[in-house]
Amino acid sequence: MAEENLLGILTFIKNCEGLKKTLRTAWLSNGQQEDTAEHSFRLALLTSCLLPYFPEVHPQKALEMALIHDLAECLTGDISAYLKPDATVKVRDEEAAFQELIASLPIAQQKHYLELFTAYNHDATPEAHLIKALDKAETIIQHNQGSNPPDFSYAFNLSYGKKFFNDPLLQQLRAQLDAETQKKLEK
């Protein structure tokens, strides 16, 4: 590996520290606000657990997509889906930020990551569709597991990302998550 490639990778990794400092509108069970790196890690772990049940999905692409799907938030910050941001503007801004973040990587890696990121944003591959569903699932899991503020809207969970749960196993997962949310709403 050329030294410039290694230095570019190190620059990329250092820049991605921003994900650890980007807070989400979700809380951990101890009441601490979740950061985007924590979310991305648990999404990758959930993906790893469920990959054996999705043989049509390329495992490495899915795991890489889970890890990078929110990387742009290092620069853009997290914009809660609850706020219903303009999707076109959000994708445009995140794609520009993502390209800025990966600029130090070797060209082949830039191309690879950009393809994965773009596929995710446009729900363009089986991997993207699975990660979109699991991204929503992980968020709902955290909402239900978290020690949230008194005005937290659990009702949001019941409609959040529902269109991505169209596989029988994903529908089963969604039914479980919705049942957990219902219990939160009944309290």
C-alpha positions as CSV (number, residue, x, y, z in Angstrom):
1,M,0.0,0.0,0.0
2,A,1.3,3.4,-0.9
3,E,2.0,5.7,2.1
4,E,-0.3,8.3,0.7
5,N,-3.2,5.8,0.6
6,L,-2.5,4.9,4.3
7,L,-2.4,8.6,5.2
8,G,-5.6,9.2,3.4
9,I,-7.3,6.3,5.2
10,L,-6.1,7.7,8.5
11,T,-7.4,11.2,7.7
12,F,-10.8,9.6,6.8
13,I,-10.9,7.7,10.1
14,K,-9.9,10.8,12.1
15,N,-12.6,12.8,10.4
16,C,-15.2,10.1,11.2
17,E,-14.7,10.8,14.9
18,G,-17.4,13.4,14.3
19,L,-19.9,10.6,14.4
20,K,-19.1,10.0,18.0
21,K,-20.0,13.7,18.8
22,T,-23.2,13.8,16.7
23,L,-26.2,13.4,19.1
24,R,-29.5,11.9,18.0
25,T,-32.9,12.4,19.3
26,A,-32.8,9.1,21.1
27,W,-31.8,8.2,24.7
28,L,-30.1,5.2,26.1
29,S,-31.6,3.2,29.0
30,N,-29.4,5.2,31.5
31,G,-30.9,8.5,30.2
32,Q,-27.7,9.5,28.2
33,Q,-28.4,10.9,24.8
34,E,-27.4,8.5,22.0
35,D,-24.8,9.5,19.5
36,T,-24.8,8.4,15.8
37,A,-21.8,6.1,16.2
38,E,-23.6,4.1,18.8
39,H,-26.6,3.8,16.5
40,S,-24.5,2.8,13.6
41,F,-22.6,0.1,15.6
42,R,-25.9,-1.4,16.9
43,L,-27.3,-1.3,13.4
44,A,-24.3,-3.2,12.1
45,L,-24.7,-5.7,14.9
46,L,-28.4,-6.2,14.2
47,T,-27.5,-6.6,10.5
48,S,-24.9,-9.3,11.3
49,C,-27.5,-11.2,13.4
50,L,-30.1,-11.2,10.6
51,L,-27.9,-11.7,7.5
52,P,-28.3,-15.5,7.6
53,Y,-32.0,-15.0,7.0
54,F,-31.5,-12.9,3.8
55,P,-29.5,-15.1,1.4
56,E,-30.2,-12.6,-1.5
57,V,-28.2,-9.9,0.4
58,H,-24.4,-9.6,-0.1
59,P,-23.1,-9.7,3.6
60,Q,-20.1,-7.4,3.2
61,K,-22.0,-4.8,1.3
62,A,-24.8,-4.8,3.9
63,L,-22.4,-4.5,6.8
64,E,-20.4,-1.7,5.1
65,M,-23.7,0.1,4.3
66,A,-24.8,-0.2,7.9
67,L,-21.5,1.3,9.0
68,I,-21.5,4.2,6.6
69,H,-25.2,5.0,6.2
70,D,-25.1,8.0,8.6
71,L,-21.4,9.1,8.1
72,A,-22.5,12.4,6.5
73,E,-23.9,13.4,9.8
74,C,-20.3,14.1,10.9
75,L,-20.8,17.3,8.9
76,T,-24.5,17.8,8.7
77,G,-25.6,16.7,12.1
78,D,-28.5,14.4,12.8
79,I,-31.9,15.6,11.5
80,S,-34.6,13.7,13.2
81,A,-37.2,12.1,10.9
82,Y,-39.8,13.2,13.5
83,L,-39.2,16.8,12.2
84,K,-40.1,15.6,8.6
85,P,-37.3,17.3,6.8
86,D,-37.4,17.9,3.0
87,A,-36.1,14.5,1.8
88,T,-34.6,15.9,-1.5
89,V,-32.6,18.6,0.4
90,K,-31.5,16.1,3.1
91,V,-30.2,13.6,0.5
92,R,-28.5,16.4,-1.5
93,D,-26.8,17.8,1.6
94,E,-25.8,14.4,2.9
95,E,-24.3,13.3,-0.4
96,A,-22.2,16.5,-0.6
97,A,-21.0,16.0,3.0
98,F,-20.3,12.3,2.3
99,Q,-18.2,13.1,-0.7
100,E,-16.2,15.6,1.4
101,L,-15.6,13.0,4.1
102,I,-14.4,10.3,1.7
103,A,-12.2,12.6,-0.4
104,S,-9.0,11.6,1.3
105,L,-9.5,7.8,0.6
106,P,-7.9,6.1,-2.4
107,I,-10.1,6.6,-5.5
108,A,-11.3,2.9,-5.6
109,Q,-12.5,3.2,-2.0
110,Q,-14.2,6.5,-2.6
111,K,-16.1,5.0,-5.6
112,H,-17.1,1.9,-3.6
113,Y,-18.3,3.8,-0.6
114,L,-20.1,6.4,-2.7
115,E,-21.9,3.6,-4.6
116,L,-23.0,2.0,-1.3
117,F,-24.1,5.4,0.2
118,T,-26.0,6.3,-3.0
119,A,-27.7,2.9,-3.1
120,Y,-28.8,3.3,0.5
121,N,-30.2,6.8,0.0
122,H,-32.2,5.7,-3.0
123,D,-33.2,2.3,-1.7
124,A,-31.7,0.9,-4.9
125,T,-30.4,-2.6,-3.9
126,P,-31.5,-5.5,-1.7
127,E,-28.8,-4.5,0.7
128,A,-30.1,-0.9,0.8
129,H,-33.7,-2.1,1.4
130,L,-32.6,-4.4,4.3
131,I,-30.5,-1.7,5.9
132,K,-33.3,0.9,5.5
133,A,-35.6,-1.4,7.4
134,L,-33.1,-2.4,10.1
135,D,-32.1,1.3,10.5
136,K,-35.7,2.1,11.3
137,A,-35.9,-1.0,13.5
138,E,-32.8,-0.1,15.5
139,T,-34.2,3.4,16.1
140,I,-37.5,2.0,17.3
141,I,-35.7,-0.5,19.6
142,Q,-33.8,2.4,21.1
143,H,-36.9,4.6,21.5
144,N,-38.6,1.7,23.3
145,Q,-35.5,0.8,25.4
146,G,-34.4,4.4,26.2
147,S,-35.1,6.5,29.3
148,N,-36.8,9.2,27.3
149,P,-38.0,12.7,28.3
150,P,-41.6,12.9,29.6
151,D,-42.8,14.5,26.3
152,F,-41.3,11.7,24.1
153,S,-43.6,10.7,21.2
154,Y,-43.8,6.9,21.2
155,A,-46.7,7.2,18.7
156,F,-44.1,8.2,16.0
157,N,-42.7,4.6,16.2
158,L,-45.9,3.1,14.9
159,S,-45.7,4.7,11.4
160,Y,-41.9,5.2,11.2
161,G,-40.5,3.5,8.1
162,K,-43.3,1.0,7.9
163,K,-43.0,0.8,4.1
164,F,-39.6,-0.9,4.4
165,F,-40.9,-3.9,6.3
166,N,-42.3,-5.9,3.4
167,D,-40.5,-9.2,3.9
168,P,-42.2,-11.8,6.1
169,L,-39.3,-11.8,8.7
170,L,-39.2,-8.0,8.7
171,Q,-43.0,-7.9,9.1
172,Q,-42.6,-10.2,12.1
173,L,-39.8,-8.0,13.5
174,R,-42.0,-4.9,13.0
175,A,-45.0,-6.6,14.7
176,Q,-42.8,-7.2,17.8
177,L,-41.5,-3.6,17.8
178,D,-45.1,-2.2,17.4
179,A,-46.2,-4.4,20.3
180,E,-43.4,-2.9,22.5
181,T,-44.4,0.6,21.4
182,Q,-48.1,-0.1,22.3
183,K,-47.0,-1.0,25.8
184,K,-45.1,2.3,26.1
185,L,-48.2,4.2,24.9
186,E,-50.4,2.4,27.5
187,K,-48.3,3.6,30.4
